[in-house]
Amino acid sequence: MSPRKAAGNSSHRRSESRNFENRSLNSQEDIMQMAITFMAVVAGMIFSLAVALLAEELIFGQVFRLFFSRQTVAVKSGQKR
Protein backbone atom coordinates (compact mmCIF):
# COMPACT_ATOMS: atom_id res chain seq x y z
CA MET A 1 0.00 0.00 0.00
CA SER A 2 1.35 3.43 -0.86
CA PRO A 3 2.05 5.94 1.94
CA ARG A 4 -0.49 8.28 0.44
CA LYS A 5 -3.30 5.68 0.67
CA ALA A 6 -2.29 4.78 4.22
CA ALA A 7 -2.45 8.42 5.23
CA GLY A 8 -5.78 8.74 3.48
CA ASN A 9 -7.22 5.81 5.44
CA SER A 10 -5.96 7.26 8.69
CA SER A 11 -7.50 10.67 8.05
CA HIS A 12 -10.70 9.00 6.86
CA ARG A 13 -10.97 7.14 10.15
CA ARG A 14 -10.37 10.36 12.07
CA SER A 15 -13.06 12.16 10.11
CA GLU A 16 -15.47 9.28 10.78
CA SER A 17 -14.80 9.56 14.51
CA ARG A 18 -15.32 13.34 14.31
CA ASN A 19 -18.56 12.77 12.44
CA PHE A 20 -19.70 10.40 15.17
CA GLU A 21 -18.84 12.98 17.84
CA ASN A 22 -20.64 15.71 15.92
CA ARG A 23 -23.57 13.35 15.39
CA SER A 24 -24.03 12.97 19.13
CA LEU A 25 -23.84 16.74 19.54
CA ASN A 26 -26.52 17.18 16.88
CA SER A 27 -29.02 14.90 18.58
CA GLN A 28 -31.11 17.89 19.64
CA GLU A 29 -31.24 18.99 15.99
CA ASP A 30 -32.26 15.46 14.98
CA ILE A 31 -35.09 15.49 17.52
CA MET A 32 -36.25 18.89 16.26
CA GLN A 33 -36.14 17.67 12.66
CA MET A 34 -38.17 14.58 13.57
CA ALA A 35 -40.70 16.76 15.42
CA ILE A 36 -41.09 19.04 12.41
CA THR A 37 -41.47 16.02 10.12
CA PHE A 38 -44.11 14.54 12.45
CA MET A 39 -46.04 17.83 12.50
CA ALA A 40 -45.91 18.02 8.71
CA VAL A 41 -47.25 14.48 8.38
CA VAL A 42 -50.08 15.13 10.86
CA ALA A 43 -50.94 18.43 9.13
CA GLY A 44 -51.01 16.64 5.77
CA MET A 45 -53.34 13.96 7.11
CA ILE A 46 -55.69 16.56 8.63
CA PHE A 47 -55.68 18.54 5.39
CA SER A 48 -56.45 15.37 3.44
CA LEU A 49 -59.35 14.57 5.75
CA ALA A 50 -60.70 18.12 5.41
CA VAL A 51 -60.57 17.93 1.61
CA ALA A 52 -62.27 14.53 1.65
CA LEU A 53 -65.05 15.83 3.92
CA LEU A 54 -65.52 18.90 1.74
CA ALA A 55 -65.73 16.77 -1.41
CA GLU A 56 -68.23 14.42 0.24
CA GLU A 57 -70.34 17.35 1.42
CA LEU A 58 -70.34 18.93 -2.03
CA ILE A 59 -71.26 15.63 -3.71
CA PHE A 60 -73.75 14.14 -1.26
CA GLY A 61 -74.57 16.90 1.24
CA GLN A 62 -75.37 14.55 4.12
CA VAL A 63 -72.46 14.61 6.59
CA PHE A 64 -73.12 17.92 8.36
CA ARG A 65 -76.86 17.30 8.53
CA LEU A 66 -76.12 14.09 10.37
CA PHE A 67 -73.86 15.81 12.93
CA PHE A 68 -75.84 19.00 13.48
CA SER A 69 -79.45 17.91 13.15
CA ARG A 70 -81.68 18.03 16.22
CA GLN A 71 -82.52 14.71 17.71
CA THR A 72 -86.19 14.15 18.39
CA VAL A 73 -86.89 12.32 21.60
CA ALA A 74 -89.95 10.11 21.72
CA VAL A 75 -92.12 10.85 24.76
CA LYS A 76 -93.80 7.83 26.32
CA SER A 77 -97.47 8.15 27.20
CA GLY A 78 -96.73 7.49 30.88
CA GLN A 79 -94.52 10.56 31.15
CA LYS A 80 -97.11 13.08 29.91
CA ARG A 81 -98.47 15.49 32.55
C-alpha positions as CSV (number, residue, x, y, z in Angstrom):
1,M,0.0,0.0,0.0
2,S,1.4,3.4,-0.9
3,P,2.1,5.9,1.9
4,R,-0.5,8.3,0.4
5,K,-3.3,5.7,0.7
6,A,-2.3,4.8,4.2
7,A,-2.4,8.4,5.2
8,G,-5.8,8.7,3.5
9,N,-7.2,5.8,5.4
10,S,-6.0,7.3,8.7
11,S,-7.5,10.7,8.0
12,H,-10.7,9.0,6.9
13,R,-11.0,7.1,10.2
14,R,-10.4,10.4,12.1
15,S,-13.1,12.2,10.1
16,E,-15.5,9.3,10.8
17,S,-14.8,9.6,14.5
18,R,-15.3,13.3,14.3
19,N,-18.6,12.8,12.4
20,F,-19.7,10.4,15.2
21,E,-18.8,13.0,17.8
22,N,-20.6,15.7,15.9
23,R,-23.6,13.3,15.4
24,S,-24.0,13.0,19.1
25,L,-23.8,16.7,19.5
26,N,-26.5,17.2,16.9
27,S,-29.0,14.9,18.6
28,Q,-31.1,17.9,19.6
29,E,-31.2,19.0,16.0
30,D,-32.3,15.5,15.0
31,I,-35.1,15.5,17.5
32,M,-36.3,18.9,16.3
33,Q,-36.1,17.7,12.7
34,M,-38.2,14.6,13.6
35,A,-40.7,16.8,15.4
36,I,-41.1,19.0,12.4
37,T,-41.5,16.0,10.1
38,F,-44.1,14.5,12.4
39,M,-46.0,17.8,12.5
40,A,-45.9,18.0,8.7
41,V,-47.3,14.5,8.4
42,V,-50.1,15.1,10.9
43,A,-50.9,18.4,9.1
44,G,-51.0,16.6,5.8
45,M,-53.3,14.0,7.1
46,I,-55.7,16.6,8.6
47,F,-55.7,18.5,5.4
48,S,-56.4,15.4,3.4
49,L,-59.4,14.6,5.8
50,A,-60.7,18.1,5.4
51,V,-60.6,17.9,1.6
52,A,-62.3,14.5,1.6
53,L,-65.1,15.8,3.9
54,L,-65.5,18.9,1.7
55,A,-65.7,16.8,-1.4
56,E,-68.2,14.4,0.2
57,E,-70.3,17.3,1.4
58,L,-70.3,18.9,-2.0
59,I,-71.3,15.6,-3.7
60,F,-73.8,14.1,-1.3
61,G,-74.6,16.9,1.2
62,Q,-75.4,14.6,4.1
63,V,-72.5,14.6,6.6
64,F,-73.1,17.9,8.4
65,R,-76.9,17.3,8.5
66,L,-76.1,14.1,10.4
67,F,-73.9,15.8,12.9
68,F,-75.8,19.0,13.5
69,S,-79.5,17.9,13.1
70,R,-81.7,18.0,16.2
71,Q,-82.5,14.7,17.7
72,T,-86.2,14.1,18.4
73,V,-86.9,12.3,21.6
74,A,-90.0,10.1,21.7
75,V,-92.1,10.8,24.8
76,K,-93.8,7.8,26.3
77,S,-97.5,8.1,27.2
78,G,-96.7,7.5,30.9
79,Q,-94.5,10.6,31.1
80,K,-97.1,13.1,29.9
81,R,-98.5,15.5,32.5
